[in-house]
Amino acid sequence: MRAVRFERFGLPEVLGVGSVPEPHAGPGEVRISVRTAGVAPVDLALRAGDSPTGDSLVLPHIPGVDAAGVIDEVGAGVTGHAVGDEVFGAVDLARLGGASAQFAVLAFWAAKPAGWSWREAGAAATGVETATRALDLLGLAEERDTTLLIDGASGGVGSIAVQLAVARGARVLGTGRPGSHDFLASLGATPVAYGPGLAERVRSLGIPRIDRALDVAGAGSLDELVALTGRPESVVTLADFTGPGRGVRLSLGRYGGQPDGCHGLERAAELAVRGRFRVPVQAVFPADRAAEAHTAAATGPHRGKTVLDLATLTPGA
């Protein structure tokens, strides 16, 4: 099969399209004919050689952990899904990639909502899982009257967390640059300017309390988030590894973000069918422009996910 891959670590230009062996679905897995694949931060770090887990990579490596497509092979023990089903999901993250190819094996997946484009579906899975895991860790229960502040709310994970929190009944404040404020409001958040002085700006809104805070940006706001919520246990960070030393909880999951089943994906799909959830996509690139996709994904400001369109990898496309 053909796939986006890199044979050495380096700048985005090391990415190219080449031939690799086809994967096959193992027990509890499905293989899909890939339509689209998301570009995640882990892909950028692994390609650049900046991730400590990169030592375990076998080169050439196929980046990509999120994908969407049509099931063409079902592993032993899989029920409820069959060849021909349209799905979105994630690879086994212990493999560190494999999604940006003609065929990819998914370990976690859900039915693609009919109203989603392929680009939305390909961008969804790990962002949904990461946001769901963080909201669960914060104790943000369904229909609970809670005020949640999300620092770094306009990117791929933040924009998803905003919507999932709103669906749980929370009042959400989301930080972003001024140019992202209309976007944040469209997701259901009250926009707040990003950067130092956050606590003062939040208090100026006259909101009586901030119950929980989620740090997506990892930009040094933990002290202010703790001050706003009143205690470190009410703050979860996805990106600041100094958090545990301050009593703030760090949400990583297994292997740095391995989904714990498919419940988060299925819940997001249900919300999408009801018109209460969408996957913001910032840019889409064909497979032969994967280097540009990685460059775009690394460059802010972000208003959603960068996606690769894998249609050009299909023979005859």
One Martini backbone bead per residue (centre of mass of N, CA, C, O) as a GRO file, in nm:
protein
  317
    1MET     BB    1   0.104   0.031   0.006
    2ARG     BB    2   0.031   0.368   0.061
    3ALA     BB    3   0.226   0.633   0.234
    4VAL     BB    4   0.296   0.833   0.478
    5ARG     BB    5   0.649   0.917   0.542
    6PHE     BB    6   0.957   0.853   0.736
    7GLU     BB    7   1.329   0.791   0.742
    8ARG     BB    8   1.378   1.057   0.911
    9PHE     BB    9   1.456   1.300   1.112
   10GLY     BB   10   1.281   1.630   1.111
   11LEU     BB   11   1.159   1.820   0.907
   12PRO     BB   12   0.881   1.816   0.711
   13GLU     BB   13   1.052   1.733   0.447
   14VAL     BB   14   1.074   1.418   0.527
   15LEU     BB   15   0.813   1.387   0.396
   16GLY     BB   16   0.641   1.115   0.220
   17VAL     BB   17   0.560   0.892  -0.048
   18GLY     BB   18   0.511   0.533  -0.004
   19SER     BB   19   0.591   0.197   0.035
   20VAL     BB   20   0.405  -0.047   0.233
   21PRO     BB   21   0.289  -0.263   0.432
   22GLU     BB   22   0.011  -0.417   0.514
   23PRO     BB   23  -0.229  -0.417   0.740
   24HIS     BB   24  -0.400  -0.607   1.006
   25ALA     BB   25  -0.655  -0.726   1.177
   26GLY     BB   26  -0.702  -0.790   1.497
   27PRO     BB   27  -0.815  -0.849   1.781
   28GLY     BB   28  -1.055  -0.598   1.823
   29GLU     BB   29  -1.030  -0.500   1.520
   30VAL     BB   30  -1.006  -0.263   1.244
   31ARG     BB   31  -1.005  -0.209   0.899
   32ILE     BB   32  -0.935   0.075   0.688
   33SER     BB   33  -1.028   0.282   0.434
   34VAL     BB   34  -0.879   0.576   0.399
   35ARG     BB   35  -0.973   0.921   0.391
   36THR     BB   36  -0.877   1.044   0.677
   37ALA     BB   37  -0.624   1.239   0.870
   38GLY     BB   38  -0.488   1.351   1.145
   39VAL     BB   39  -0.293   1.613   1.301
   40ALA     BB   40  -0.076   1.568   1.567
   41PRO     BB   41   0.149   1.652   1.803
   42VAL     BB   42   0.290   1.372   1.803
   43ASP     BB   43   0.373   1.379   1.506
   44LEU     BB   44   0.569   1.618   1.525
   45ALA     BB   45   0.760   1.505   1.746
   46LEU     BB   46   0.846   1.243   1.603
   47ARG     BB   47   0.957   1.365   1.339
   48ALA     BB   48   1.168   1.558   1.496
   49GLY     BB   49   1.284   1.393   1.758
   50ASP     BB   50   1.131   1.506   2.048
   51SER     BB   51   1.051   1.219   2.147
   52PRO     BB   52   1.109   0.967   2.374
   53THR     BB   53   0.938   0.748   2.204
   54GLY     BB   54   1.120   0.748   1.937
   55ASP     BB   55   1.315   0.508   2.012
   56SER     BB   56   1.082   0.286   1.912
   57LEU     BB   57   1.112   0.341   1.626
   58VAL     BB   58   1.045   0.225   1.295
   59LEU     BB   59   1.208   0.267   1.004
   60PRO     BB   60   0.971   0.363   0.850
   61HIS     BB   61   0.720   0.612   0.937
   62ILE     BB   62   0.373   0.639   1.017
   63PRO     BB   63   0.173   0.879   1.066
   64GLY     BB   64  -0.091   0.881   1.281
   65VAL     BB   65  -0.403   0.840   1.494
   66ASP     BB   66  -0.621   0.958   1.314
   67ALA     BB   67  -0.929   0.823   1.157
   68ALA     BB   68  -1.121   0.775   0.845
   69GLY     BB   69  -1.362   0.522   0.714
   70VAL     BB   70  -1.382   0.197   0.561
   71ILE     BB   71  -1.457  -0.108   0.632
   72ASP     BB   72  -1.246  -0.415   0.523
   73GLU     BB   73  -1.175  -0.539   0.819
   74VAL     BB   74  -1.236  -0.799   1.067
   75GLY     BB   75  -1.179  -0.891   1.374
   76ALA     BB   76  -1.173  -1.082   1.627
   77GLY     BB   77  -1.465  -1.012   1.830
   78VAL     BB   78  -1.626  -0.828   1.649
   79THR     BB   79  -1.909  -0.619   1.712
   80GLY     BB   80  -2.145  -0.407   1.533
   81HIS     BB   81  -1.941  -0.440   1.285
   82ALA     BB   82  -1.879  -0.399   0.925
   83VAL     BB   83  -1.829  -0.427   0.620
   84GLY     BB   84  -1.884  -0.081   0.504
   85ASP     BB   85  -1.846   0.087   0.739
   86GLU     BB   86  -1.858   0.407   0.877
   87VAL     BB   87  -1.567   0.546   1.046
   88PHE     BB   88  -1.412   0.653   1.356
   89GLY     BB   89  -1.067   0.688   1.495
   90ALA     BB   90  -0.803   0.489   1.655
   91VAL     BB   91  -0.515   0.385   1.716
   92ASP     BB   92  -0.279   0.222   1.870
   93LEU     BB   93  -0.075   0.427   2.057
   94ALA     BB   94   0.171   0.228   2.090
   95ARG     BB   95   0.245   0.267   1.771
   96LEU     BB   96   0.256   0.591   1.695
   97GLY     BB   97   0.078   0.507   1.432
   98GLY     BB   98  -0.069   0.459   1.076
   99ALA     BB   99  -0.305   0.655   0.943
  100SER     BB  100  -0.132   0.773   0.681
  101ALA     BB  101  -0.308   0.565   0.481
  102GLN     BB  102  -0.481   0.346   0.300
  103PHE     BB  103  -0.439   0.166   0.562
  104ALA     BB  104  -0.598   0.110   0.890
  105VAL     BB  105  -0.577   0.027   1.234
  106LEU     BB  106  -0.834   0.004   1.472
  107ALA     BB  107  -0.901   0.016   1.832
  108PHE     BB  108  -1.092   0.278   1.807
  109TRP     BB  109  -1.453   0.324   1.752
  110ALA     BB  110  -1.712   0.481   1.543
  111ALA     BB  111  -1.976   0.595   1.402
  112LYS     BB  112  -2.035   0.794   1.143
  113PRO     BB  113  -2.183   1.070   1.105
  114ALA     BB  114  -2.372   1.175   0.843
  115GLY     BB  115  -2.307   1.497   0.887
  116TRP     BB  116  -2.020   1.431   0.841
  117SER     BB  117  -1.733   1.481   0.724
  118TRP     BB  118  -1.435   1.344   0.665
  119ARG     BB  119  -1.266   1.567   0.797
  120GLU     BB  120  -1.403   1.555   1.071
  121ALA     BB  121  -1.363   1.253   1.134
  122GLY     BB  122  -1.042   1.254   1.112
  123ALA     BB  123  -1.021   1.477   1.367
  124ALA     BB  124  -1.166   1.352   1.639
  125ALA     BB  125  -1.076   1.121   1.842
  126THR     BB  126  -0.841   1.228   2.037
  127GLY     BB  127  -0.984   1.486   2.115
  128VAL     BB  128  -1.228   1.354   2.249
  129GLU     BB  129  -1.076   1.176   2.452
  130THR     BB  130  -0.913   1.396   2.594
  131ALA     BB  131  -1.154   1.569   2.684
  132THR     BB  132  -1.315   1.353   2.834
  133ARG     BB  133  -1.099   1.277   3.043
  134ALA     BB  134  -1.073   1.561   3.171
  135LEU     BB  135  -1.373   1.600   3.255
  136ASP     BB  136  -1.383   1.352   3.434
  137LEU     BB  137  -1.153   1.440   3.629
  138LEU     BB  138  -1.325   1.705   3.711
  139GLY     BB  139  -1.633   1.613   3.754
  140LEU     BB  140  -1.812   1.662   3.490
  141ALA     BB  141  -2.132   1.633   3.494
  142GLU     BB  142  -2.428   1.581   3.394
  143GLU     BB  143  -2.616   1.867   3.438
  144ARG     BB  144  -2.415   2.052   3.578
  145ASP     BB  145  -2.370   2.349   3.772
  146THR     BB  146  -2.087   2.471   3.604
  147THR     BB  147  -1.781   2.652   3.605
  148LEU     BB  148  -1.563   2.665   3.317
  149LEU     BB  149  -1.215   2.695   3.249
  150ILE     BB  150  -1.048   2.737   2.928
  151ASP     BB  151  -0.708   2.717   2.842
  152GLY     BB  152  -0.708   2.693   2.514
  153ALA     BB  153  -1.002   2.681   2.324
  154SER     BB  154  -0.934   2.687   1.988
  155GLY     BB  155  -0.826   2.424   1.943
  156GLY     BB  156  -0.859   2.096   1.890
  157VAL     BB  157  -0.926   2.033   2.197
  158GLY     BB  158  -1.064   2.289   2.310
  159SER     BB  159  -1.312   2.295   2.111
  160ILE     BB  160  -1.418   2.024   2.217
  161ALA     BB  161  -1.439   2.080   2.524
  162VAL     BB  162  -1.647   2.298   2.510
  163GLN     BB  163  -1.884   2.127   2.392
  164LEU     BB  164  -1.887   1.897   2.604
  165ALA     BB  165  -1.940   2.083   2.846
  166VAL     BB  166  -2.203   2.208   2.750
  167ALA     BB  167  -2.349   1.926   2.729
  168ARG     BB  168  -2.313   1.902   3.060
  169GLY     BB  169  -2.407   2.209   3.167
  170ALA     BB  170  -2.187   2.413   3.136
  171ARG     BB  171  -2.015   2.701   3.204
  172VAL     BB  172  -1.805   2.857   2.953
  173LEU     BB  173  -1.470   2.959   2.952
  174GLY     BB  174  -1.261   3.096   2.682
  175THR     BB  175  -0.944   3.115   2.564
  176GLY     BB  176  -0.813   3.377   2.337
  177ARG     BB  177  -0.762   3.538   2.079
  178PRO     BB  178  -0.936   3.789   1.942
  179GLY     BB  179  -0.981   3.632   1.660
  180SER     BB  180  -1.137   3.382   1.837
  181HIS     BB  181  -1.405   3.483   1.977
  182ASP     BB  182  -1.629   3.411   1.775
  183PHE     BB  183  -1.566   3.113   1.769
  184LEU     BB  184  -1.616   3.054   2.070
  185ALA     BB  185  -1.911   3.153   2.074
  186SER     BB  186  -2.010   2.936   1.862
  187LEU     BB  187  -1.950   2.697   2.086
  188GLY     BB  188  -2.051   2.837   2.387
  189ALA     BB  189  -1.849   3.052   2.480
  190THR     BB  190  -1.684   3.274   2.689
  191PRO     BB  191  -1.472   3.508   2.604
  192VAL     BB  192  -1.112   3.531   2.672
  193ALA     BB  193  -0.824   3.660   2.713
  194TYR     BB  194  -0.508   3.575   2.648
  195GLY     BB  195  -0.286   3.550   2.916
  196PRO     BB  196  -0.168   3.755   3.117
  197GLY     BB  197  -0.418   3.839   3.358
  198LEU     BB  198  -0.660   3.640   3.373
  199ALA     BB  199  -0.791   3.672   3.653
  200GLU     BB  200  -0.878   3.968   3.616
  201ARG     BB  201  -1.059   3.928   3.365
  202VAL     BB  202  -1.257   3.732   3.492
  203ARG     BB  203  -1.352   3.911   3.731
  204SER     BB  204  -1.463   4.147   3.541
  205LEU     BB  205  -1.728   3.974   3.457
  206GLY     BB  206  -1.888   3.886   3.734
  207ILE     BB  207  -1.826   3.605   3.819
  208PRO     BB  208  -1.871   3.436   4.113
  209ARG     BB  209  -1.743   3.157   3.989
  210ILE     BB  210  -1.482   2.899   3.968
  211ASP     BB  211  -1.482   2.553   3.969
  212ARG     BB  212  -1.317   2.493   3.700
  213ALA     BB  213  -1.002   2.390   3.528
  214LEU     BB  214  -0.849   2.391   3.190
  215ASP     BB  215  -0.527   2.308   3.061
  216VAL     BB  216  -0.417   2.321   2.720
  217ALA     BB  217  -0.161   2.515   2.660
  218GLY     BB  218   0.091   2.539   2.857
  219ALA     BB  219   0.145   2.881   2.947
  220GLY     BB  220   0.157   2.943   3.273
  221SER     BB  221  -0.154   2.941   3.434
  222LEU     BB  222  -0.185   2.778   3.704
  223ASP     BB  223  -0.187   2.988   3.930
  224GLU     BB  224  -0.445   3.134   3.828
  225LEU     BB  225  -0.634   2.886   3.831
  226VAL     BB  226  -0.610   2.833   4.132
  227ALA     BB  227  -0.709   3.111   4.227
  228LEU     BB  228  -0.995   3.090   4.093
  229THR     BB  229  -1.083   2.804   4.233
  230GLY     BB  230  -0.905   2.766   4.527
  231ARG     BB  231  -0.785   2.480   4.409
  232PRO     BB  232  -0.586   2.238   4.264
  233GLU     BB  233  -0.806   2.004   4.232
  234SER     BB  234  -0.970   2.199   4.010
  235VAL     BB  235  -0.718   2.127   3.824
  236VAL     BB  236  -0.638   2.056   3.476
  237THR     BB  237  -0.371   1.924   3.277
  238LEU     BB  238  -0.223   1.860   2.939
  239ALA     BB  239   0.082   2.044   2.931
  240ASP     BB  240   0.186   2.075   3.245
  241PHE     BB  241   0.449   1.914   3.422
  242THR     BB  242   0.429   2.100   3.696
  243GLY     BB  243   0.155   2.039   3.832
  244PRO     BB  244   0.202   1.815   4.054
  245GLY     BB  245   0.386   2.016   4.229
  246ARG     BB  246   0.095   2.196   4.278
  247GLY     BB  247  -0.165   1.984   4.279
  248VAL     BB  248  -0.207   1.932   3.986
  249ARG     BB  249  -0.365   1.762   3.743
  250LEU     BB  250  -0.257   1.509   3.512
  251SER     BB  251  -0.365   1.436   3.174
  252LEU     BB  252  -0.279   1.127   2.987
  253GLY     BB  253  -0.295   0.841   3.014
  254ARG     BB  254  -0.229   0.591   2.830
  255TYR     BB  255   0.043   0.653   2.644
  256GLY     BB  256  -0.056   0.965   2.661
  257GLY     BB  257  -0.382   0.877   2.548
  258GLN     BB  258  -0.537   0.620   2.584
  259PRO     BB  259  -0.819   0.486   2.530
  260ASP     BB  260  -1.113   0.389   2.739
  261GLY     BB  261  -1.256   0.316   2.498
  262CYS     BB  262  -1.570   0.437   2.314
  263HIS     BB  263  -1.760   0.637   2.473
  264GLY     BB  264  -1.666   0.917   2.372
  265LEU     BB  265  -1.725   0.873   2.071
  266GLU     BB  266  -2.026   0.800   2.094
  267ARG     BB  267  -2.117   1.060   2.233
  268ALA     BB  268  -2.027   1.257   2.011
  269ALA     BB  269  -2.201   1.132   1.788
  270GLU     BB  270  -2.472   1.186   1.923
  271LEU     BB  271  -2.442   1.495   1.931
  272ALA     BB  272  -2.412   1.533   1.625
  273VAL     BB  273  -2.693   1.424   1.545
  274ARG     BB  274  -2.822   1.668   1.736
  275GLY     BB  275  -2.641   1.937   1.678
  276ARG     BB  276  -2.404   1.958   1.940
  277PHE     BB  277  -2.154   1.871   1.740
  278ARG     BB  278  -1.826   1.968   1.625
  279VAL     BB  279  -1.536   1.967   1.399
  280PRO     BB  280  -1.283   2.164   1.387
  281VAL     BB  281  -1.132   2.284   1.076
  282GLN     BB  282  -0.855   2.450   0.943
  283ALA     BB  283  -0.707   2.223   0.748
  284VAL     BB  284  -0.643   2.081   0.412
  285PHE     BB  285  -0.442   1.805   0.281
  286PRO     BB  286  -0.275   1.634   0.077
  287ALA     BB  287  -0.049   1.383   0.092
  288ASP     BB  288   0.176   1.539  -0.091
  289ARG     BB  289   0.137   1.780   0.160
  290ALA     BB  290   0.242   1.698   0.450
  291ALA     BB  291   0.447   1.917   0.518
  292GLU     BB  292   0.238   2.147   0.525
  293ALA     BB  293   0.064   2.028   0.748
  294HIS     BB  294   0.280   2.035   0.972
  295THR     BB  295   0.331   2.336   0.959
  296ALA     BB  296   0.039   2.426   1.023
  297ALA     BB  297   0.011   2.268   1.300
  298ALA     BB  298   0.264   2.449   1.426
  299THR     BB  299   0.085   2.706   1.353
  300GLY     BB  300  -0.041   2.992   1.458
  301PRO     BB  301  -0.346   3.014   1.504
  302HIS     BB  302  -0.599   2.802   1.640
  303ARG     BB  303  -0.914   2.645   1.472
  304GLY     BB  304  -0.834   2.348   1.498
  305LYS     BB  305  -0.771   2.101   1.264
  306THR     BB  306  -0.545   1.908   1.085
  307VAL     BB  307  -0.574   1.753   0.751
  308LEU     BB  308  -0.564   1.450   0.567
  309ASP     BB  309  -0.606   1.358   0.229
  310LEU     BB  310  -0.614   1.009   0.107
  311ALA     BB  311  -0.725   0.976  -0.189
  312THR     BB  312  -0.443   0.982  -0.353
  313LEU     BB  313  -0.363   0.675  -0.255
  314THR     BB  314  -0.566   0.567  -0.448
  315PRO     BB  315  -0.601   0.381  -0.702
  316GLY     BB  316  -0.716   0.604  -0.959
  317ALA     BB  317  -0.750   0.898  -0.813
   0.00000   0.00000   0.00000
